[in-house]
Amino acid sequence: MKSKPGPLGPDLYSIVENLVLRARSEILGSAMNLLQAGAE
C-alpha cells in the first residue's frame, strides 16, 4: 500500500489510519455485544 506522502509524512498518515480502523472495529464489537445482551 503506497500512499502519497502528505504534509505530515506517510508514517503519521498510516498511524492515523490504523487508529481509525481499530476504533471502528471496537465500536462495532461493543455495539454487537449490547445488541446480544438486549436480545437475551
Biopython code that builds the backbone (N, CA, C, O; Angstrom):
import numpy as np
from Bio.PDB.StructureBuilder import StructureBuilder

atoms = [
    (1, "MET", "N", (0.849, -1.199, 0.000)),
    (1, "MET", "CA", (0.000, 0.000, 0.000)),
    (1, "MET", "C", (0.878, 1.239, 0.000)),
    (1, "MET", "O", (1.436, 1.604, 1.034)),
    (2, "LYS", "N", (1.002, 1.876, -1.127)),
    (2, "LYS", "CA", (1.801, 3.105, -1.197)),
    (2, "LYS", "C", (0.856, 4.289, -1.234)),
    (2, "LYS", "O", (0.028, 4.412, -2.137)),
    (3, "SER", "N", (0.987, 5.156, -0.247)),
    (3, "SER", "CA", (0.156, 6.362, -0.248)),
    (3, "SER", "C", (1.049, 7.559, -0.476)),
    (3, "SER", "O", (2.225, 7.549, -0.110)),
    (4, "LYS", "N", (0.494, 8.583, -1.077)),
    (4, "LYS", "CA", (1.281, 9.797, -1.336)),
    (4, "LYS", "C", (1.691, 10.433, -0.015)),
    (4, "LYS", "O", (0.841, 10.627, 0.854)),
    (5, "PRO", "N", (2.946, 10.757, 0.158)),
    (5, "PRO", "CA", (3.357, 11.429, 1.398)),
    (5, "PRO", "C", (2.697, 12.795, 1.509)),
    (5, "PRO", "O", (2.906, 13.666, 0.664)),
    (6, "GLY", "N", (1.915, 12.972, 2.534)),
    (6, "GLY", "CA", (1.252, 14.259, 2.726)),
    (6, "GLY", "C", (2.170, 15.226, 3.433)),
    (6, "GLY", "O", (3.346, 14.922, 3.637)),
    (7, "PRO", "N", (1.667, 16.383, 3.813)),
    (7, "PRO", "CA", (2.487, 17.393, 4.504)),
    (7, "PRO", "C", (2.995, 16.882, 5.841)),
    (7, "PRO", "O", (4.020, 17.350, 6.336)),
    (8, "LEU", "N", (2.276, 15.914, 6.438)),
    (8, "LEU", "CA", (2.695, 15.393, 7.742)),
    (8, "LEU", "C", (3.573, 14.164, 7.598)),
    (8, "LEU", "O", (4.090, 13.658, 8.594)),
    (9, "GLY", "N", (3.753, 13.672, 6.371)),
    (9, "GLY", "CA", (4.572, 12.489, 6.183)),
    (9, "GLY", "C", (3.704, 11.247, 6.125)),
    (9, "GLY", "O", (2.609, 11.221, 6.685)),
    (10, "PRO", "N", (4.194, 10.217, 5.446)),
    (10, "PRO", "CA", (3.401, 8.999, 5.254)),
    (10, "PRO", "C", (3.249, 8.187, 6.534)),
    (10, "PRO", "O", (2.249, 7.490, 6.709)),
    (11, "ASP", "N", (4.234, 8.270, 7.434)),
    (11, "ASP", "CA", (4.161, 7.467, 8.658)),
    (11, "ASP", "C", (2.960, 7.872, 9.500)),
    (11, "ASP", "O", (2.176, 7.022, 9.922)),
    (12, "LEU", "N", (2.819, 9.168, 9.742)),
    (12, "LEU", "CA", (1.717, 9.641, 10.573)),
    (12, "LEU", "C", (0.387, 9.270, 9.943)),
    (12, "LEU", "O", (-0.564, 8.919, 10.641)),
    (13, "TYR", "N", (0.324, 9.351, 8.619)),
    (13, "TYR", "CA", (-0.934, 9.039, 7.935)),
    (13, "TYR", "C", (-1.323, 7.589, 8.177)),
    (13, "TYR", "O", (-2.487, 7.302, 8.459)),
    (14, "SER", "N", (-0.362, 6.665, 8.073)),
    (14, "SER", "CA", (-0.700, 5.254, 8.269)),
    (14, "SER", "C", (-1.053, 4.986, 9.726)),
    (14, "SER", "O", (-1.906, 4.145, 10.009)),
    (15, "ILE", "N", (-0.408, 5.689, 10.654)),
    (15, "ILE", "CA", (-0.739, 5.523, 12.073)),
    (15, "ILE", "C", (-2.178, 5.945, 12.322)),
    (15, "ILE", "O", (-2.930, 5.240, 12.994)),
    (16, "VAL", "N", (-2.562, 7.098, 11.778)),
    (16, "VAL", "CA", (-3.937, 7.577, 11.958)),
    (16, "VAL", "C", (-4.913, 6.584, 11.344)),
    (16, "VAL", "O", (-5.959, 6.293, 11.924)),
    (17, "GLU", "N", (-4.568, 6.063, 10.168)),
    (17, "GLU", "CA", (-5.458, 5.106, 9.503)),
    (17, "GLU", "C", (-5.648, 3.869, 10.372)),
    (17, "GLU", "O", (-6.764, 3.368, 10.507)),
    (18, "ASN", "N", (-4.560, 3.375, 10.963)),
    (18, "ASN", "CA", (-4.660, 2.208, 11.836)),
    (18, "ASN", "C", (-5.558, 2.504, 13.030)),
    (18, "ASN", "O", (-6.385, 1.673, 13.404)),
    (19, "LEU", "N", (-5.403, 3.679, 13.628)),
    (19, "LEU", "CA", (-6.226, 4.034, 14.786)),
    (19, "LEU", "C", (-7.694, 4.075, 14.412)),
    (19, "LEU", "O", (-8.539, 3.588, 15.164)),
    (20, "VAL", "N", (-8.009, 4.651, 13.258)),
    (20, "VAL", "CA", (-9.408, 4.751, 12.830)),
    (20, "VAL", "C", (-9.992, 3.358, 12.629)),
    (20, "VAL", "O", (-11.103, 3.072, 13.077)),
    (21, "LEU", "N", (-9.237, 2.490, 11.951)),
    (21, "LEU", "CA", (-9.745, 1.135, 11.707)),
    (21, "LEU", "C", (-9.952, 0.400, 13.025)),
    (21, "LEU", "O", (-10.957, -0.289, 13.202)),
    (22, "ARG", "N", (-8.996, 0.546, 13.960)),
    (22, "ARG", "CA", (-9.125, -0.152, 15.233)),
    (22, "ARG", "C", (-10.320, 0.370, 16.015)),
    (22, "ARG", "O", (-11.089, -0.408, 16.578)),
    (23, "ALA", "N", (-10.476, 1.699, 16.047)),
    (23, "ALA", "CA", (-11.599, 2.282, 16.784)),
    (23, "ALA", "C", (-12.917, 1.818, 16.182)),
    (23, "ALA", "O", (-13.864, 1.517, 16.909)),
    (24, "ARG", "N", (-12.980, 1.759, 14.854)),
    (24, "ARG", "CA", (-14.231, 1.356, 14.204)),
    (24, "ARG", "C", (-14.584, -0.078, 14.585)),
    (24, "ARG", "O", (-15.744, -0.369, 14.881)),
    (25, "SER", "N", (-13.601, -0.980, 14.582)),
    (25, "SER", "CA", (-13.897, -2.375, 14.903)),
    (25, "SER", "C", (-14.275, -2.509, 16.380)),
    (25, "SER", "O", (-15.122, -3.334, 16.724)),
    (26, "GLU", "N", (-13.659, -1.711, 17.256)),
    (26, "GLU", "CA", (-14.008, -1.788, 18.675)),
    (26, "GLU", "C", (-15.426, -1.298, 18.898)),
    (26, "GLU", "O", (-16.171, -1.892, 19.678)),
    (27, "ILE", "N", (-15.813, -0.208, 18.215)),
    (27, "ILE", "CA", (-17.177, 0.314, 18.356)),
    (27, "ILE", "C", (-18.175, -0.722, 17.847)),
    (27, "ILE", "O", (-19.203, -0.964, 18.479)),
    (28, "LEU", "N", (-17.867, -1.333, 16.700)),
    (28, "LEU", "CA", (-18.757, -2.369, 16.165)),
    (28, "LEU", "C", (-18.863, -3.520, 17.156)),
    (28, "LEU", "O", (-19.954, -4.047, 17.373)),
    (29, "GLY", "N", (-17.757, -3.914, 17.757)),
    (29, "GLY", "CA", (-17.774, -5.021, 18.712)),
    (29, "GLY", "C", (-18.649, -4.708, 19.914)),
    (29, "GLY", "O", (-19.438, -5.558, 20.326)),
    (30, "SER", "N", (-18.535, -3.524, 20.487)),
    (30, "SER", "CA", (-19.356, -3.185, 21.653)),
    (30, "SER", "C", (-20.816, -3.070, 21.262)),
    (30, "SER", "O", (-21.695, -3.445, 22.039)),
    (31, "ALA", "N", (-21.092, -2.556, 20.068)),
    (31, "ALA", "CA", (-22.484, -2.461, 19.624)),
    (31, "ALA", "C", (-23.088, -3.853, 19.502)),
    (31, "ALA", "O", (-24.229, -4.070, 19.911)),
    (32, "MET", "N", (-22.337, -4.800, 18.943)),
    (32, "MET", "CA", (-22.852, -6.164, 18.815)),
    (32, "MET", "C", (-23.074, -6.774, 20.191)),
    (32, "MET", "O", (-24.073, -7.463, 20.399)),
    (33, "ASN", "N", (-22.168, -6.538, 21.133)),
    (33, "ASN", "CA", (-22.337, -7.062, 22.488)),
    (33, "ASN", "C", (-23.595, -6.493, 23.126)),
    (33, "ASN", "O", (-24.343, -7.227, 23.772)),
    (34, "LEU", "N", (-23.841, -5.199, 22.955)),
    (34, "LEU", "CA", (-25.036, -4.582, 23.529)),
    (34, "LEU", "C", (-26.287, -5.184, 22.917)),
    (34, "LEU", "O", (-27.253, -5.468, 23.624)),
    (35, "LEU", "N", (-26.274, -5.380, 21.601)),
    (35, "LEU", "CA", (-27.445, -5.957, 20.935)),
    (35, "LEU", "C", (-27.707, -7.365, 21.448)),
    (35, "LEU", "O", (-28.855, -7.728, 21.702)),
    (36, "GLN", "N", (-26.654, -8.162, 21.603)),
    (36, "GLN", "CA", (-26.835, -9.532, 22.079)),
    (36, "GLN", "C", (-27.339, -9.528, 23.519)),
    (36, "GLN", "O", (-28.204, -10.329, 23.874)),
    (37, "ALA", "N", (-26.809, -8.639, 24.348)),
    (37, "ALA", "CA", (-27.248, -8.572, 25.744)),
    (37, "ALA", "C", (-28.713, -8.157, 25.811)),
    (37, "ALA", "O", (-29.466, -8.661, 26.644)),
    (38, "GLY", "N", (-29.118, -7.240, 24.938)),
    (38, "GLY", "CA", (-30.509, -6.793, 24.944)),
    (38, "GLY", "C", (-31.448, -7.862, 24.416)),
    (38, "GLY", "O", (-32.614, -7.912, 24.807)),
    (39, "ALA", "N", (-30.951, -8.721, 23.529)),
    (39, "ALA", "CA", (-31.814, -9.746, 22.935)),
    (39, "ALA", "C", (-32.089, -10.866, 23.934)),
    (39, "ALA", "O", (-33.125, -11.527, 23.862)),
    (40, "GLU", "N", (-31.158, -11.077, 24.869)),
    (40, "GLU", "CA", (-31.348, -12.193, 25.807)),
    (40, "GLU", "C", (-32.332, -11.847, 26.900)),
    (40, "GLU", "O", (-32.606, -12.674, 27.770)),
]
sb = StructureBuilder()
sb.init_structure("model")
sb.init_model(0)
sb.init_chain("A")
sb.init_seg("    ")
for serial, (resi, resn, name, xyz) in enumerate(atoms, 1):
    if name == "N":
        sb.init_residue(resn, " ", resi, " ")
    sb.init_atom(name, np.array(xyz, "f"), 0.0, 1.0, " ", f" {name:<3s}", serial, name[0])
structure = sb.get_structure()
